[in-house]
């Protein structure tokens, strides 16, 4: 199987790294295209893949093509490759806001399209990706795409109408979590803890809490209740978070994120 990427930035590189590390596709069968020649060279040296500054060169023999560029340049990239891409190539788009119908229109013909939304924890093989199967993609082809996406985390099949929610939920949420970790560490420093220990302990607490949700199967509210002793310290903190709108702030932030995704 020949796999091609257009775009070798953080997300494209994270995906390639996970794929090679897990052995899903051999490095010799991966080609990456990137306009930045220095980045091309760096990625080739890091992963042992073939790289090129020519999008057409990357896609001409691809069985699966990943468009890992910003949505703002999708139109330019598609115009460049639309006459080179084979009808048999499965095209995987990671751009928010660019629907399967929009991509089909830009290519000017029906193609095998998969739309997905990965996130930056793919960099540490803990990504979370929502995946939409286009109607021309066979079950076998979709299974192959899912296997590739699971090389760097978890992948979940969704409908296209759900993808803006996924953008807000998992695509953008690492930023919310990083802000929370930073704020928690700042508070701990104010209480006298060293900065490096504060960041590490805050991150470990978040990681461990997330793992409890995933591995116990318990409702997050039940797990929260387990920490809140009657008249204790945690319930005081929870009461303040409720008073200052912690949950509603997150929900409103995700709402504007999903709305923005739909307008891209």
Backbone torsions as a table, in degrees:
resi	resn	phi	psi	omega
1	UNK	NA	131.5	178.4
2	UNK	-101.2	125.3	-177.5
3	UNK	-117.0	132.2	179.9
4	UNK	-125.8	146.6	175.1
5	UNK	-123.5	135.2	166.0
6	UNK	-110.1	113.7	-174.2
7	UNK	108.2	114.3	-177.4
8	UNK	-120.7	38.0	176.2
9	UNK	-78.1	-157.4	-176.4
10	UNK	-57.8	-47.0	-176.0
11	UNK	-71.4	-46.3	178.8
12	UNK	-59.0	-43.8	179.5
13	UNK	-66.0	-38.9	178.2
14	UNK	-62.5	-43.0	179.4
15	UNK	-64.0	-45.6	179.6
16	UNK	-61.5	-44.1	-180.0
17	UNK	-59.1	-44.3	179.2
18	UNK	-65.7	-41.0	-179.4
19	UNK	-62.5	-44.4	-179.1
20	UNK	-70.4	-42.9	-179.0
21	UNK	-60.0	-38.9	-178.3
22	UNK	-84.6	-11.9	179.2
23	UNK	78.3	19.6	-179.4
24	UNK	-65.9	-41.2	176.1
25	UNK	-137.1	136.1	178.6
26	UNK	-69.5	144.3	-177.7
27	UNK	-57.6	-32.2	-178.8
28	UNK	-69.2	-14.7	-179.3
29	UNK	-102.0	12.2	179.9
30	UNK	-115.2	131.7	175.8
31	UNK	-123.1	136.1	178.8
32	UNK	-122.9	137.9	177.5
33	UNK	-113.4	137.5	-178.2
34	UNK	-155.9	130.8	-178.3
35	UNK	-65.5	-29.2	-179.9
36	UNK	-80.7	107.7	-176.0
37	UNK	-61.6	-36.9	179.5
38	UNK	-66.0	-39.3	177.8
39	UNK	-67.2	-39.6	176.0
40	UNK	-53.4	-49.4	-177.9
41	UNK	-63.3	-43.0	-178.4
42	UNK	-64.4	-43.2	-179.7
43	UNK	-67.2	-39.9	178.2
44	UNK	-61.3	-42.2	179.9
45	UNK	-70.0	-35.8	-177.3
46	UNK	-71.4	-42.3	-172.4
47	UNK	-110.8	-11.7	-178.9
48	UNK	74.3	24.5	178.4
49	UNK	-97.8	166.6	173.5
50	UNK	-82.9	134.8	177.0
51	UNK	-127.8	158.2	-178.5
52	UNK	-154.6	155.9	174.3
53	UNK	-90.0	-1.7	-178.6
54	UNK	-101.0	116.9	176.2
55	UNK	-61.8	-41.5	-179.0
56	UNK	-61.0	-41.5	179.6
57	UNK	-61.5	-39.2	-177.4
58	UNK	-68.5	-36.5	-169.9
59	UNK	-93.9	-11.6	-167.7
60	UNK	-62.8	-30.6	-179.5
61	UNK	-116.3	14.4	-172.7
62	UNK	-75.3	134.4	169.8
63	UNK	-82.4	-38.6	176.1
64	UNK	-130.0	131.0	-179.7
65	UNK	-119.6	125.8	177.4
66	UNK	-104.6	120.7	175.4
67	UNK	-91.2	95.3	-175.0
68	UNK	-110.0	48.8	176.2
69	UNK	-114.5	168.0	180.0
70	UNK	-65.8	147.3	-179.4
71	UNK	-58.3	-27.4	-178.7
72	UNK	-64.3	-23.2	-178.6
73	UNK	-109.2	7.4	-179.5
74	UNK	-57.7	-45.4	-176.5
75	UNK	-60.6	-44.3	179.8
76	UNK	-63.3	-44.9	-178.8
77	UNK	-64.7	-45.5	-179.2
78	UNK	-63.4	-41.8	177.2
79	UNK	-59.0	-33.0	-179.2
80	UNK	-72.6	-35.5	-170.8
81	UNK	-108.0	-7.9	-168.4
82	UNK	-60.6	-28.3	179.8
83	UNK	-90.2	-4.2	-179.4
84	UNK	-102.4	-31.1	-177.6
85	UNK	-67.5	132.4	178.1
86	UNK	-75.2	151.5	175.3
87	UNK	-63.6	-20.9	-178.6
88	UNK	-88.2	-10.2	-178.7
89	UNK	-73.8	133.8	173.5
90	UNK	-88.4	122.0	-177.2
91	UNK	-103.0	123.8	-179.3
92	UNK	-108.6	117.5	179.4
93	UNK	-103.0	136.1	177.8
94	UNK	-113.3	13.3	-174.1
95	UNK	-87.2	130.1	170.2
96	UNK	-68.1	148.3	173.6
97	UNK	84.4	-17.1	-178.3
98	UNK	-99.8	101.9	-175.3
99	UNK	-74.5	164.6	175.9
100	UNK	-60.7	-39.0	178.7
101	UNK	-63.7	-42.6	179.4
102	UNK	-63.8	-44.7	-179.7
103	UNK	-64.1	-42.4	177.7
104	UNK	-59.3	-44.2	179.4
105	UNK	-62.0	-41.1	-179.1
106	UNK	-66.5	-37.9	178.2
107	UNK	-73.8	-23.1	176.7
108	UNK	82.2	10.3	177.6
109	UNK	-164.9	155.4	178.4
110	UNK	-66.5	134.4	178.6
111	UNK	-135.5	170.8	178.4
112	UNK	-82.8	105.4	-173.2
113	UNK	-118.6	137.2	171.6
114	UNK	-125.6	130.0	178.3
115	UNK	-110.4	133.4	-179.0
116	UNK	-144.5	164.3	179.2
117	UNK	-133.7	93.8	175.1
118	UNK	-83.7	-179.8	175.5
119	UNK	-139.2	169.4	-171.4
120	UNK	-65.9	-23.7	173.9
121	UNK	-59.7	-7.0	169.8
122	UNK	-56.3	-25.8	178.2
123	UNK	-59.5	-27.5	179.3
124	UNK	-116.6	25.6	177.7
125	UNK	59.9	30.7	176.6
126	UNK	-127.2	37.4	-178.6
127	UNK	-71.4	163.9	175.5
128	UNK	-134.5	118.0	-171.5
129	UNK	-127.5	125.6	170.5
130	UNK	-90.6	137.5	-170.5
131	UNK	-131.1	130.7	178.8
132	UNK	-112.4	126.7	-180.0
133	UNK	-92.1	120.8	174.8
134	UNK	-71.9	156.8	-171.4
135	UNK	-68.9	-23.3	-179.4
136	UNK	-86.8	-6.4	-179.3
137	UNK	-82.1	128.8	178.9
138	UNK	-75.7	162.9	178.3
139	UNK	-61.4	-38.2	179.8
140	UNK	-66.1	-43.0	178.4
141	UNK	-64.4	-40.0	179.5
142	UNK	-66.3	-37.7	177.5
143	UNK	-61.4	-38.9	178.2
144	UNK	-65.7	-43.4	178.5
145	UNK	-61.9	-44.1	179.4
146	UNK	-61.6	-38.9	178.3
147	UNK	-62.8	-40.3	177.5
148	UNK	-63.7	-46.3	-178.5
149	UNK	-67.7	-28.7	178.1
150	UNK	-79.6	-1.3	175.6
151	UNK	-67.2	-23.2	-176.2
152	UNK	-128.1	29.1	176.8
153	UNK	146.2	-152.0	179.8
154	UNK	-99.1	146.1	177.3
155	UNK	-131.3	137.4	-175.5
156	UNK	-130.3	128.6	176.1
157	UNK	-73.9	132.9	178.8
158	UNK	-135.2	171.0	172.0
159	UNK	-89.5	159.2	-176.2
160	UNK	-65.3	-31.2	-179.7
161	UNK	-67.9	-13.6	179.7
162	UNK	-93.9	-5.0	-168.2
163	UNK	-70.3	-31.0	177.6
164	UNK	-65.8	-34.8	175.1
165	UNK	-65.2	-37.9	179.1
166	UNK	-68.2	-37.2	175.4
167	UNK	-55.6	-47.5	-178.6
168	UNK	-71.5	-36.3	-174.3
169	UNK	-76.3	-53.2	-175.7
170	UNK	-115.6	-32.2	-178.1
171	UNK	-63.7	-46.6	-177.1
172	UNK	-99.9	-16.3	-172.3
173	UNK	-63.4	-25.0	174.0
174	UNK	-53.4	-34.5	178.2
175	UNK	-63.6	-40.0	179.3
176	UNK	-64.5	-42.2	-177.7
177	UNK	-67.3	-39.8	178.4
178	UNK	-63.2	-38.3	177.1
179	UNK	-64.0	-40.7	179.7
180	UNK	-65.0	-43.4	178.1
181	UNK	-61.2	-42.6	179.1
182	UNK	-62.3	-44.1	-179.8
183	UNK	-65.9	-41.8	178.0
184	UNK	-60.9	-42.7	179.5
185	UNK	-66.0	-41.5	177.7
186	UNK	-58.6	-43.0	179.8
187	UNK	-63.9	-39.5	179.4
188	UNK	-67.0	-37.9	176.6
189	UNK	-63.0	-40.5	177.7
190	UNK	-60.8	-31.4	179.2
191	UNK	-85.6	-1.3	173.5
192	UNK	112.2	2.0	-179.3
193	UNK	-84.3	145.9	178.0
194	UNK	-64.5	145.7	-174.3
195	UNK	-58.2	-47.6	-175.8
196	UNK	-64.8	-39.9	177.4
197	UNK	-68.4	-35.3	-179.6
198	UNK	-62.7	-46.5	179.3
199	UNK	-63.4	-45.6	-177.2
200	UNK	-65.7	-43.1	-179.0
201	UNK	-69.2	-36.8	177.1
202	UNK	-64.7	-45.1	179.9
203	UNK	-63.7	-41.1	179.4
204	UNK	-66.0	-36.5	178.4
205	UNK	-64.4	-41.8	178.7
206	UNK	-67.1	-45.1	179.2
207	UNK	-59.4	-47.2	-179.4
208	UNK	-64.7	-38.5	179.2
209	UNK	-65.2	-42.8	178.1
210	UNK	-62.7	-39.7	179.5
211	UNK	-64.8	-35.6	177.2
212	UNK	-63.0	-41.8	178.3
213	UNK	-60.8	-45.8	-176.4
214	UNK	-70.1	-37.6	-171.6
215	UNK	-94.4	-26.2	-179.9
216	UNK	-87.6	-26.6	-176.0
217	UNK	74.7	5.9	-179.9
218	UNK	-80.0	152.0	176.2
219	UNK	-63.8	139.3	179.2
220	UNK	-54.4	-35.0	177.8
221	UNK	-64.0	-37.5	178.0
222	UNK	-66.6	-41.4	178.3
223	UNK	-65.5	-37.7	175.8
224	UNK	-61.9	-43.8	-179.5
225	UNK	-62.3	-31.3	179.7
226	UNK	-64.7	-25.7	-178.6
227	UNK	-88.6	-21.8	-172.5
228	UNK	-92.1	93.5	176.0
229	UNK	-75.0	148.2	178.5
230	UNK	-57.4	127.2	178.9
231	UNK	67.1	16.1	-174.3
232	UNK	-93.3	-171.3	-175.9
233	UNK	-73.7	-40.0	-173.8
234	UNK	-67.2	-40.4	-178.7
235	UNK	-66.2	-28.8	174.6
236	UNK	-64.8	-43.8	178.6
237	UNK	-65.2	-42.6	179.4
238	UNK	-61.9	-41.3	178.7
239	UNK	-60.8	-39.1	178.3
240	UNK	-69.1	-38.9	177.2
241	UNK	-62.1	-40.5	177.3
242	UNK	-65.7	-41.9	-178.5
243	UNK	-62.3	-37.9	-176.5
244	UNK	-93.7	8.0	171.1
245	UNK	79.0	33.7	-177.4
246	UNK	-57.0	-53.2	-176.8
247	UNK	-69.4	-43.7	-179.5
248	UNK	-66.1	-33.8	177.0
249	UNK	-62.6	-43.8	177.3
250	UNK	-63.1	-43.9	-178.4
251	UNK	-64.5	-40.7	178.7
252	UNK	-68.9	-37.4	177.4
253	UNK	-62.3	-42.7	179.1
254	UNK	-67.7	-32.1	177.9
255	UNK	-63.5	-48.5	-179.3
256	UNK	-68.5	-30.7	176.5
257	UNK	-64.8	-47.3	179.2
258	UNK	-63.8	-40.2	178.7
259	UNK	-62.8	-42.6	179.6
260	UNK	-65.2	-39.9	178.2
261	UNK	-57.6	-41.8	-179.3
262	UNK	-68.8	-17.9	-178.9
263	UNK	-97.6	-7.1	-177.5
264	UNK	-68.6	NA	NA
